[in-house]
Amino acid sequence: MRTIIFLTISFLCMLVLIPAKSQNNIPGNFFQMVDVSAYQGKPFTLECWLFADRGDRNSGSSLIAISMGNGKQLNNLVGKLDMESFKPGEWNKLVLSGKIDKRAEKLAVGALYSGKAGFFYDDIKLTINDKGIQTEIPLINADFENKDISSWKFVNTPKTVNIATTNQKAHSGSLSLLINAADTETSGFGNNNSTGHYADINGIKIYYETYGKGEPLLLLHGALESIQSFDQQIGDLSEHFKIIAVDTRGHGKSTEDGTLLTYVLYADDMYKLLDALKLDNVNVLGWSDGGNTGLILAMKHPDKIKKLAVMGANLYNDKSSVYDWVNDTIRNQIKEMEQAGAKSNNFELRVKKSLLTQPDINPQALKMIKCPALIMAGENDVIKEAHTRLISDNIPGSRLLIFKGASHDMPREDPKRFNRAVIDFFSN
């Protein structure tokens, strides 16, 4: 279970890995752990054959390789997650190359998938280059000729996705692994014409949806995500509160105007949205970067906020708050985007760059927050626990909740437990 938790951390960091056009597709994934203690620091190549059937324009799949050591994730490598270079109607070869971390004991290898498609995987191969000698590391059932696929761990699998070996297609042998997501249904949150509205805020259009009745509860999502990131929360929470779920500027269906992206700006957008909706004394739930926005909103406008709950927030980005592999991943992706020709005004690129320098909150400034606050994080969060405790310690009377055995992705991993904690906090 602990291994799965750490892998989920990586995939939560799809907030910096998923292209903006695919914000509403939360990737599923599968992987297998391999002992690489004898190959620390060595180059590797991971290969797989993929046939994608009936994929929509936002469908994609890529290989992943994540170094693990001393029970912690050290770094991750993720290939490109789209179908633009795939040849339709035939098997395509995926290749991911890199180096195993020098501290790694295990390497998690597998694939991500996203969107509506039937994904057929076959002949996964891991090769180590040790001083010019190519050594293939055995993977269990990597050709999927055995119908028992328990050697592979599957994470973030939507309920409507079916996973099994199949004889419909095979690159070699008679069987392949089919992840059938072609008929996956979404909740409709984030694209609900009957309850969706736009508000003119700070020269842009902010999209929001409302659900339920009761005290207003503003939901703030993370970077490069959207309203749909709360698809496991909105139903439960709307039974107790009037939900105002928002796409922040440039995200989801909201527009943006090229202004420098900061959490202070996001918070000002939300303050003016609440004004436009004539709402005072609002409850706020922010997850990840939405939590950062929530903290600033409560600091600058204490009259607006009745109660504040944040999950996986941070005050600043340095070695004391965020694990090194997170920033290494962001920097590598920025480099890859720029090398691929992304312009400086590219929204996704601007968001990723802002993640390296934002937010910039002095812990002492948190004493400006006057409302009751619930500060949450996973035991295995991408935000270091000491930093989460620092946030809680500097908000007068706040409550700290560290979810045991959970990651930064707790609202998706265990929505019932997360939702109950949030409902109890806002209701009592």
Secondary structure in CASP SS format (residue, H / E / C, confidence):
PFRMAT SS
TARGET T0000
AUTHOR 0000-0000-0000
METHOD secondary structure of the structure
MODEL  1
M C 1.00
R H 1.00
T H 1.00
I H 1.00
I H 1.00
F H 1.00
L H 1.00
T H 1.00
I H 1.00
S H 1.00
F H 1.00
L H 1.00
C H 1.00
M H 1.00
L H 1.00
V H 1.00
L C 1.00
I C 1.00
P C 1.00
A H 1.00
K H 1.00
S H 1.00
Q C 1.00
N C 1.00
N C 1.00
I C 1.00
P C 1.00
G E 1.00
N E 1.00
F E 1.00
F E 1.00
Q E 1.00
M E 1.00
V E 1.00
D E 1.00
V C 1.00
S H 1.00
A H 1.00
Y H 1.00
Q C 1.00
G C 1.00
K C 1.00
P E 1.00
F E 1.00
T E 1.00
L E 1.00
E E 1.00
C E 1.00
W E 1.00
L E 1.00
F E 1.00
A E 1.00
D E 1.00
R C 1.00
G C 1.00
D C 1.00
R C 1.00
N C 1.00
S C 1.00
G E 1.00
S E 1.00
S E 1.00
L E 1.00
I E 1.00
A E 1.00
I E 1.00
S E 1.00
M E 1.00
G E 1.00
N C 1.00
G C 1.00
K E 1.00
Q E 1.00
L E 1.00
N E 1.00
N E 1.00
L E 1.00
V E 1.00
G C 1.00
K C 1.00
L C 1.00
D C 1.00
M C 1.00
E C 1.00
S C 1.00
F C 1.00
K C 1.00
P C 1.00
G C 1.00
E C 1.00
W C 1.00
N E 1.00
K E 1.00
L E 1.00
V E 1.00
L E 1.00
S E 1.00
G E 1.00
K E 1.00
I C 1.00
D C 1.00
K C 1.00
R C 1.00
A C 1.00
E C 1.00
K E 1.00
L E 1.00
A E 1.00
V E 1.00
G E 1.00
A E 1.00
L E 1.00
Y E 1.00
S E 1.00
G C 1.00
K C 1.00
A C 1.00
G E 1.00
F E 1.00
F E 1.00
Y E 1.00
D E 1.00
D E 1.00
I E 1.00
K E 1.00
L E 1.00
T E 1.00
I E 1.00
N E 1.00
D E 1.00
K C 1.00
G C 1.00
I E 1.00
Q E 1.00
T E 1.00
E E 1.00
I E 1.00
P C 1.00
L C 1.00
I C 1.00
N C 1.00
A C 1.00
D C 1.00
F C 1.00
E C 1.00
N C 1.00
K C 1.00
D C 1.00
I C 1.00
S C 1.00
S C 1.00
W C 1.00
K E 1.00
F E 1.00
V E 1.00
N C 1.00
T C 1.00
P C 1.00
K C 1.00
T C 1.00
V C 1.00
N E 1.00
I E 1.00
A E 1.00
T E 1.00
T E 1.00
N C 1.00
Q C 1.00
K C 1.00
A C 1.00
H C 1.00
S C 1.00
G C 1.00
S C 1.00
L C 1.00
S E 1.00
L E 1.00
L E 1.00
I E 1.00
N E 1.00
A C 1.00
A C 1.00
D C 1.00
T C 1.00
E C 1.00
T C 1.00
S C 1.00
G C 1.00
F C 1.00
G C 1.00
N C 1.00
N C 1.00
N C 1.00
S C 1.00
T C 1.00
G E 1.00
H E 1.00
Y E 1.00
A E 1.00
D E 1.00
I E 1.00
N C 1.00
G C 1.00
I E 1.00
K E 1.00
I E 1.00
Y E 1.00
Y E 1.00
E E 1.00
T E 1.00
Y E 1.00
G C 1.00
K C 1.00
G C 1.00
E C 1.00
P E 1.00
L E 1.00
L E 1.00
L E 1.00
L E 1.00
H C 1.00
G C 1.00
A C 1.00
L C 1.00
E C 1.00
S C 1.00
I H 1.00
Q H 1.00
S H 1.00
F H 1.00
D C 1.00
Q C 1.00
Q C 1.00
I H 1.00
G H 1.00
D H 1.00
L H 1.00
S C 1.00
E C 1.00
H C 1.00
F C 1.00
K E 1.00
I E 1.00
I E 1.00
A E 1.00
V E 1.00
D E 1.00
T C 1.00
R C 1.00
G C 1.00
H C 1.00
G C 1.00
K C 1.00
S C 1.00
T C 1.00
E C 1.00
D C 1.00
G C 1.00
T C 1.00
L C 1.00
L C 1.00
T C 1.00
Y H 1.00
V H 1.00
L H 1.00
Y H 1.00
A H 1.00
D H 1.00
D H 1.00
M H 1.00
Y H 1.00
K H 1.00
L H 1.00
L H 1.00
D H 1.00
A H 1.00
L C 1.00
K C 1.00
L C 1.00
D C 1.00
N C 1.00
V E 1.00
N E 1.00
V E 1.00
L E 1.00
G E 1.00
W E 1.00
S C 1.00
D H 1.00
G H 1.00
G H 1.00
N H 1.00
T H 1.00
G H 1.00
L H 1.00
I H 1.00
L H 1.00
A H 1.00
M H 1.00
K H 1.00
H C 1.00
P C 1.00
D C 1.00
K C 1.00
I E 1.00
K E 1.00
K E 1.00
L E 1.00
A E 1.00
V E 1.00
M E 1.00
G C 1.00
A C 1.00
N C 1.00
L C 1.00
Y C 1.00
N C 1.00
D C 1.00
K C 1.00
S C 1.00
S C 1.00
V E 1.00
Y C 1.00
D H 1.00
W H 1.00
V H 1.00
N H 1.00
D H 1.00
T H 1.00
I H 1.00
R H 1.00
N H 1.00
Q H 1.00
I H 1.00
K H 1.00
E H 1.00
M H 1.00
E H 1.00
Q H 1.00
A C 1.00
G C 1.00
A C 1.00
K C 1.00
S C 1.00
N C 1.00
N C 1.00
F H 1.00
E H 1.00
L H 1.00
R H 1.00
V H 1.00
K H 1.00
K H 1.00
S H 1.00
L H 1.00
L H 1.00
T H 1.00
Q C 1.00
P C 1.00
D C 1.00
I C 1.00
N C 1.00
P H 1.00
Q H 1.00
A H 1.00
L H 1.00
K H 1.00
M H 1.00
I C 1.00
K C 1.00
C C 1.00
P C 1.00
A E 1.00
L E 1.00
I E 1.00
M E 1.00
A E 1.00
G E 1.00
E E 1.00
N E 1.00
D C 1.00
V C 1.00
I E 1.00
K C 1.00
E H 1.00
A H 1.00
H H 1.00
T H 1.00
R H 1.00
L H 1.00
I H 1.00
S H 1.00
D H 1.00
N C 1.00
I C 1.00
P C 1.00
G C 1.00
S C 1.00
R E 1.00
L E 1.00
L E 1.00
I E 1.00
F E 1.00
K E 1.00
G E 1.00
A E 1.00
S E 1.00
H C 1.00
D C 1.00
M H 1.00
P H 1.00
R H 1.00
E H 1.00
D C 1.00
P H 1.00
K H 1.00
R H 1.00
F H 1.00
N H 1.00
R H 1.00
A H 1.00
V H 1.00
I H 1.00
D H 1.00
F H 1.00
F H 1.00
S H 1.00
N C 1.00
END
